[in-house]
Structures are given as structure tokens and as C-alpha cells.
Amino acid sequence: MKKAVLFIIFKREELTNRVFEVIREVKPPRLYVVADGPREEVKDEYEKCMATRKVIEKVDWDCEVKTLFREKNVGCRLSISGGISWFFENEEDGIILEDDCLPDKSFFSFCEELLDYYKDNEKIMSIGGFHYGEPCTKYSYYFSSIMQCWGWATWRRAWKYYDTNLEKYSYEDICHKIDKIYKDAYMRRHWKDIAYMMKNPEIQKERKVDSWSYTWTISIIQEQGICIDPNVNLVSNIGWGIDSVHCLDPDFYLANTPISSIDKITHPTKVETSIDIDEYVCHYRFSFRNAEEYMQILENDKICLNTKIQQLENNVQELNAKIKELEMINSELENTKNNIIINTKTIIDKVAWYIPLKKQRVKFKENLYKKIGI
């Protein structure tokens, strides 16, 4: 193996050990490890974090190890996205695993080969290891607009588009790109809801969402990027339970999914996303949504629409104020013009009185009036 691996850990020693053992089997030459700091208000978390970090001391192959161990907790989104940015300050490309993503060994060779194969194709922005449902193509992988974050790989050239708070993109522009990519009304509503949430910290706080992957997916959509997903599942999420940040239900239907292998990669003949596959994956992945969540999506639409109406009303008020200001300026200019004309005529009349003949005086004044346009 030649590529570097970024391993993202926190406080789950047992899970970290399981994933580390697979990493140990493939022996990456460079291993980067990111760990968020413990939360002071959580009992025994400091001890758990320190015990988990000790797992990395088990590296026993020829490997350069670099660590980014935070003393204070910055939260899931900032810790992981910051860790990935740190990783790509040192690497052109690489493979990224969190402590609850248990890969098949072939996941590493799959990512490694495709990182090289598509390194110069800037439309390809992410290589995933997780697959939902049954195989859906005759090739080893397919192209998608949906990023899979449970074991993945990417390039520095792609990660540069990650925007933590989506400040570079307006909500309207994101919605336009979503409408352009997806035909399915459900998918459009789903990703618009995600985009709206990720641009509004109060909604994230209310829903208890601290996600970097949603932001990364929206960034990919905004850049009209393409993701690669395997035709079989290469990574199992084993982290469902009470110690998880987001994956709390151990009986969730995507928990502990079986993994397969890809021994020899068969490449698709064309680089193009399949909307049909994307729709299947999205409906399969998010089929647990309930009526309450749909009502929240509609409520977000209503809030967004009301915000736009208020913005338009404010713009109209500003425009009316500008019109009144211009009318006043125009009136002042007209008065100034009239005063100048009156003063100019007075001066011309005074000068003309020095001409003795009336006929010449009249002609003199008419010529001057004509020249200056009064």
C-alpha cells in the first residue's frame, strides 16, 4: 500500500481497536490520527479519550505516524473537517476512516486504484466505500451525486471546495443546482432541507445536528461534482449505540451491514451519474423519514418564502426612498438651472445696453442666447 490513511477517533476504544486491526493488516506507509478533546461535562470521557488514543501506540510496521490530538472539545463537525484539512496540508490524496467504519481489506486497494485512476479528472470529488442495498450495475462501481462518508477517499484538489458554513453559496443558488441535478421531488426536498439547515445554526442546534458530511455533500452538489460508490458494500458502520454522536439506535437497519470484497476492478465505460440509481439509494437510505420530518421540511419552505417576501418588501422600500431622493435632487437641479438662466439673461442684458443701436442690441442678445442654449 502506498497511500496515506487518516484515522478519526474519539473515545470508543473497542471500536477503534477493531478498525485499527484492519489498518494494521494493510500497513499504510503514513497514518494520520485525529482525535477531538473530551467534554468537561461528560463523566469519565477524559479517561476514555486517553485510553482510545493509546491504541495508536500499537503501530508495529514501517509507518510515519502524525497525530492531531485536541485538548479541548470542538465538536464533531469542526474536529473532523479540521482534521481532514490538516491531512490535505500534507497529502495530495488519501483514505479517510472514522473509528466506527469497519472496512474490508479490499476497500483500501479499491480507493488506492481509483485515486490514481481519476486523479486528473476534477469532476470526480469523492470515492465511497459504503453501498446501500443490492448491486445495481455490472461494473465494480458507479457514479453518483451522493457522497458516502462511511469510509471514503478524496483529493486535496476536491477538498478545497469544502465550505464549513456554506458561506460561499446562497440558498437560492444551491436550490437551483439541486433542481438541475435531481428529477425526483423527494430528493429535491430532502437536499434543500439539508442545505437550509446547514446554513442556519439555530436549526442545527434545535435538531442536534453537528455534521461535516452534509456540508461536504452540499459543496459537491454546488460544484456539480461526481462521487464514486462501490457496487457492493466494503464498509460496515459498527458504531451504533449510546456512545455515538449521531448513530444512536443499535437496531437501525443500516447498522452492522455485511461487507463484501472487490478483488479486481472493472471500470464503467462512461463517467456519468445515474439519476435512477441515485433515487433508489436516496429512497433506500432515507426511507425512515416520518410525517413530522416532512412537516418540518414544509415549515422550512414557509420560513424561507416569508424571508424572501420580507427581503423584497425591504428592497421596494429602499427603492422608493431612492426615487424620492432622486426627485428631490432633480427638483434642486431644475431650480439651480432656472436661476442660472435668469442670472445669465440679466448679465447679457446689462452688457447689451452698451450697444447704441437697438437692432444690434437685439441681434447680440439673440446670438448669445442661441450659443448658450437659453
MARDRENDREN-942944 format. One line per field, with one value per residue (C-alpha): residue number from 1; x, y, z. Coordinates in nm, 2 decimals. Example, Ala and Ser with C-alpha at 12.3 -4.5 7.8 and 13.67 -1.06 7.14 Angstrom:
<sekols>
resi	c(1|2)
x	c(1.23|1.37)
y	c(-0.45|-0.11)
z	c(0.78|0.71)
</sekols>
This chain:
<sekols>
resi	c(1|2|3|4|5|6|7|8|9|10|11|12|13|14|15|16|17|18|19|20|21|22|23|24|25|26|27|28|29|30|31|32|33|34|35|36|37|38|39|40|41|42|43|44|45|46|47|48|49|50|51|52|53|54|55|56|57|58|59|60|61|62|63|64|65|66|67|68|69|70|71|72|73|74|75|76|77|78|79|80|81|82|83|84|85|86|87|88|89|90|91|92|93|94|95|96|97|98|99|100|101|102|103|104|105|106|107|108|109|110|111|112|113|114|115|116|117|118|119|120|121|122|123|124|125|126|127|128|129|130|131|132|133|134|135|136|137|138|139|140|141|142|143|144|145|146|147|148|149|150|151|152|153|154|155|156|157|158|159|160|161|162|163|164|165|166|167|168|169|170|171|172|173|174|175|176|177|178|179|180|181|182|183|184|185|186|187|188|189|190|191|192|193|194|195|196|197|198|199|200|201|202|203|204|205|206|207|208|209|210|211|212|213|214|215|216|217|218|219|220|221|222|223|224|225|226|227|228|229|230|231|232|233|234|235|236|237|238|239|240|241|242|243|244|245|246|247|248|249|250|251|252|253|254|255|256|257|258|259|260|261|262|263|264|265|266|267|268|269|270|271|272|273|274|275|276|277|278|279|280|281|282|283|284|285|286|287|288|289|290|291|292|293|294|295|296|297|298|299|300|301|302|303|304|305|306|307|308|309|310|311|312|313|314|315|316|317|318|319|320|321|322|323|324|325|326|327|328|329|330|331|332|333|334|335|336|337|338|339|340|341|342|343|344|345|346|347|348|349|350|351|352|353|354|355|356|357|358|359|360|361|362|363|364|365|366|367|368|369|370|371|372|373|374)
x	c(0.00|0.13|-0.15|-0.18|-0.47|-0.65|-0.80|-1.05|-1.11|-1.26|-1.34|-1.46|-1.15|-1.30|-1.43|-1.10|-0.92|-1.13|-1.08|-0.71|-0.65|-0.77|-0.55|-0.26|-0.32|-0.28|0.01|-0.02|0.32|0.17|-0.10|-0.26|-0.48|-0.72|-0.90|-1.13|-1.08|-1.30|-1.61|-1.57|-1.93|-1.93|-1.83|-1.53|-1.49|-1.13|-1.02|-1.20|-1.04|-0.69|-0.74|-0.85|-0.55|-0.32|-0.45|-0.23|0.08|0.03|0.17|0.43|0.51|0.72|0.49|0.52|0.26|0.13|-0.13|-0.37|-0.49|-0.71|-0.70|-1.05|-1.36|-1.46|-1.74|-1.78|-1.81|-1.51|-1.29|-1.34|-1.34|-1.04|-0.87|-0.93|-0.80|-0.48|-0.45|-0.45|-0.20|0.04|-0.10|-0.23|-0.48|-0.57|-0.82|-1.03|-1.18|-1.37|-1.35|-1.68|-1.63|-1.50|-1.36|-1.29|-0.92|-1.02|-1.16|-0.80|-0.70|-1.03|-0.97|-0.60|-0.65|-0.93|-0.74|-0.47|-0.72|-0.92|-0.65|-0.67|-1.05|-1.16|-1.52|-1.47|-1.46|-1.52|-1.47|-1.70|-1.68|-2.04|-2.32|-2.69|-2.90|-2.84|-2.58|-2.71|-2.46|-2.24|-1.92|-1.73|-1.86|-2.10|-2.11|-2.34|-2.42|-2.45|-2.14|-2.09|-1.90|-1.86|-1.51|-1.41|-1.12|-1.06|-0.80|-0.67|-0.79|-1.15|-1.15|-1.05|-1.42|-1.54|-1.71|-1.78|-2.08|-2.17|-2.09|-1.98|-2.31|-2.65|-2.95|-3.12|-2.81|-2.79|-3.16|-3.10|-2.82|-3.03|-3.32|-3.07|-2.93|-3.24|-3.57|-3.73|-3.94|-3.85|-3.47|-3.51|-3.69|-3.45|-3.14|-3.29|-3.39|-3.04|-2.90|-3.14|-3.05|-2.67|-2.70|-2.89|-2.71|-3.03|-3.20|-2.88|-2.89|-3.26|-3.22|-2.89|-2.71|-2.33|-2.24|-1.95|-2.07|-2.39|-2.18|-1.94|-2.23|-2.38|-2.04|-2.01|-2.36|-2.28|-1.97|-2.17|-1.91|-1.93|-1.89|-1.79|-1.97|-1.89|-2.14|-2.11|-2.06|-1.70|-1.75|-1.98|-2.08|-2.04|-2.08|-2.45|-2.53|-2.53|-2.17|-2.23|-2.27|-2.53|-2.60|-2.78|-3.02|-2.83|-3.13|-3.12|-3.15|-2.81|-2.62|-2.36|-2.43|-2.24|-1.93|-1.81|-1.49|-1.38|-1.08|-1.04|-1.19|-1.40|-1.43|-1.75|-1.72|-1.86|-1.82|-2.18|-2.41|-2.72|-3.02|-3.22|-2.95|-2.93|-3.31|-3.30|-3.02|-3.17|-3.51|-3.35|-3.12|-3.37|-3.69|-3.72|-3.84|-4.18|-4.46|-4.32|-4.00|-4.19|-4.38|-4.05|-3.94|-4.26|-4.22|-3.86|-4.00|-4.26|-3.99|-3.77|-4.05|-4.15|-3.79|-3.78|-4.10|-3.96|-3.64|-3.84|-4.05|-3.74|-3.59|-3.91|-3.89|-3.53|-3.61|-3.89|-3.66|-3.41|-3.67|-3.78|-3.42|-3.36|-3.68|-3.56|-3.22|-3.38|-3.60|-3.30|-3.11|-3.41|-3.42|-3.05|-3.08|-3.36|-3.16|-2.85|-3.07|-3.22|-2.88|-2.72|-3.00|-2.96|-2.58|-2.64|-2.90|-2.66|-2.38|-2.62|-2.71|-2.36|-2.45|-2.60|-2.84|-3.14|-3.14|-2.78|-2.86|-3.14|-2.93|-2.64|-2.86|-3.03|-2.69|-2.57|-2.89|-2.86|-2.49|-2.55|-2.89|-3.14)
y	c(0.00|0.35|0.59|0.76|0.70|0.95|0.77|0.98|0.86|0.99|0.78|0.44|0.22|-0.11|0.01|0.19|-0.13|-0.32|-0.07|-0.03|-0.40|-0.38|-0.08|-0.28|-0.56|-0.33|-0.13|0.22|0.40|0.71|0.72|1.04|1.03|1.30|1.30|1.56|1.66|1.53|1.73|1.85|1.80|1.43|1.19|0.97|1.10|1.21|0.86|0.71|0.95|0.89|0.51|0.53|0.74|0.47|0.23|0.42|0.32|-0.03|0.07|-0.20|-0.17|0.08|0.38|0.75|0.85|1.20|1.30|1.59|1.53|1.82|1.91|2.07|1.95|2.15|1.93|1.67|1.90|2.12|1.84|1.61|1.88|2.05|1.71|1.65|1.99|1.92|1.59|1.76|2.01|1.72|1.48|1.52|1.24|0.98|0.75|0.86|0.63|0.70|0.48|0.32|0.23|-0.12|-0.19|-0.49|-0.51|-0.46|-0.12|0.02|-0.12|0.00|0.35|0.35|0.24|0.49|0.78|0.73|0.64|0.97|1.20|1.43|1.43|1.72|1.64|1.33|1.46|1.16|0.78|0.60|0.25|0.21|0.08|0.07|-0.23|-0.47|-0.44|-0.20|-0.22|-0.48|-0.28|-0.26|0.09|0.35|0.73|0.92|1.27|1.14|1.13|0.83|0.92|0.58|0.51|0.72|0.88|1.21|1.45|1.79|1.94|1.84|1.91|2.28|2.33|2.23|2.53|2.48|2.72|2.72|3.10|3.09|2.97|3.13|2.91|3.01|2.90|2.57|2.51|2.59|2.33|2.07|2.12|2.09|1.76|1.58|1.50|1.33|1.57|1.39|1.41|1.78|1.85|1.64|1.81|2.16|2.09|1.98|2.29|2.52|2.35|2.37|2.75|2.81|2.73|2.77|2.49|2.27|2.33|2.26|1.93|1.85|1.81|1.87|1.72|1.79|1.53|1.72|2.03|1.83|1.68|2.02|2.16|1.87|1.94|2.31|2.23|1.97|1.71|1.34|1.07|0.71|0.44|0.06|-0.18|-0.39|-0.28|-0.25|-0.08|-0.16|0.11|-0.07|0.24|0.25|0.29|0.53|0.64|0.75|1.12|1.07|0.69|0.62|0.33|0.00|-0.17|0.08|-0.11|0.03|-0.08|-0.35|-0.42|-0.72|-0.64|-0.79|-0.77|-0.63|-0.82|-0.69|-0.35|-0.33|0.03|0.18|0.29|0.64|0.89|0.99|0.98|0.76|0.95|0.63|0.48|0.80|0.80|0.43|0.49|0.81|0.65|0.34|0.54|0.79|0.58|0.61|0.97|1.02|1.27|1.50|1.54|1.62|1.89|2.03|2.05|2.23|2.47|2.55|2.63|2.86|3.03|3.07|3.21|3.46|3.57|3.63|3.83|4.04|4.10|4.20|4.44|4.59|4.63|4.80|5.04|5.12|5.17|5.41|5.61|5.63|5.75|6.03|6.12|6.15|6.35|6.60|6.62|6.67|6.95|7.12|7.09|7.24|7.53|7.59|7.57|7.84|8.06|8.03|8.12|8.43|8.55|8.49|8.68|8.97|8.98|8.97|9.25|9.47|9.41|9.47|9.82|9.94|9.88|10.20|10.07|9.88|9.65|9.55|9.50|9.26|9.06|9.05|8.91|8.66|8.52|8.48|8.31|8.07|7.99|7.91|7.74|7.96)
z	c(0.00|-0.09|0.01|0.34|0.58|0.80|1.11|1.30|1.66|1.98|2.29|2.18|2.25|2.15|1.81|1.74|1.81|1.56|1.28|1.37|1.33|0.96|0.91|1.06|0.81|0.50|0.65|0.51|0.50|0.66|0.93|1.04|1.35|1.46|1.80|1.94|2.31|2.59|2.71|3.06|3.15|3.04|3.32|3.25|2.90|2.96|3.06|2.76|2.52|2.66|2.65|2.29|2.19|2.32|2.05|1.81|2.00|1.86|1.52|1.46|1.09|0.90|0.92|0.97|1.23|1.27|1.54|1.59|1.94|2.07|2.44|2.43|2.26|1.94|1.83|1.56|1.25|1.33|1.46|1.16|0.89|1.05|1.07|0.70|0.61|0.82|0.64|0.30|0.41|0.40|0.13|-0.23|-0.18|0.08|0.25|0.54|0.81|1.13|1.44|1.37|1.00|0.97|0.62|0.42|0.32|-0.04|0.05|0.06|-0.28|-0.42|-0.30|-0.39|-0.75|-0.81|-0.65|-0.92|-1.20|-1.16|-1.01|-1.31|-1.35|-1.14|-1.17|-0.95|-0.60|-0.37|-0.35|-0.11|0.05|0.16|-0.07|0.01|-0.09|-0.38|-0.66|-0.92|-1.21|-1.39|-1.31|-0.98|-0.90|-1.03|-1.04|-0.81|-0.69|-0.33|-0.11|0.12|0.43|0.60|0.47|0.18|-0.01|-0.19|-0.32|-0.20|-0.52|-0.43|-0.06|-0.13|-0.21|0.14|0.30|0.67|0.70|0.32|0.32|-0.04|-0.16|-0.14|-0.06|-0.39|-0.59|-0.40|-0.47|-0.84|-0.86|-0.68|-0.92|-1.21|-1.08|-0.95|-1.11|-0.81|-0.59|-0.27|-0.34|-0.42|-0.10|0.11|-0.01|0.00|0.36|0.44|0.27|0.46|0.79|0.73|0.66|0.98|1.30|1.51|1.32|1.36|1.73|1.75|1.57|1.75|1.42|1.42|1.07|0.84|0.58|0.50|0.43|0.22|0.02|-0.05|-0.15|-0.40|-0.53|-0.57|-0.77|-0.97|-0.87|-0.91|-0.65|-0.69|-0.49|-0.49|-0.64|-0.32|0.04|0.15|0.49|0.78|1.03|1.37|1.59|1.66|2.03|2.32|2.28|1.92|1.83|1.56|1.52|1.85|1.76|1.77|1.59|1.30|0.96|0.84|1.15|1.11|0.75|0.60|0.39|0.07|-0.14|-0.47|-0.59|-0.95|-1.05|-1.37|-1.47|-1.63|-1.99|-1.93|-1.65|-1.58|-1.29|-1.29|-1.16|-1.13|-0.90|-0.70|-0.65|-0.54|-0.30|-0.16|-0.10|0.05|0.27|0.39|0.39|0.77|0.74|0.90|0.87|1.14|0.94|0.62|0.81|0.92|0.56|0.46|0.76|0.64|0.30|0.45|0.66|0.35|0.15|0.42|0.44|0.07|0.08|0.36|0.16|-0.14|0.07|0.21|-0.13|-0.26|0.04|-0.03|-0.40|-0.32|-0.08|-0.36|-0.61|-0.37|-0.31|-0.69|-0.73|-0.47|-0.64|-0.98|-0.84|-0.69|-1.02|-1.21|-0.97|-1.00|-1.38|-1.38|-1.15|-1.38|-1.68|-1.51|-1.39|-1.73|-1.91|-1.66|-1.73|-2.11|-2.09|-1.89|-2.14|-2.44|-2.31|-2.41|-2.78|-2.90|-3.18|-3.06|-3.37|-3.29|-2.92|-3.00|-3.25|-3.00|-2.73|-2.96|-3.08|-2.72|-2.61|-2.91|-2.83|-2.46|-2.53|-2.34)
</sekols>
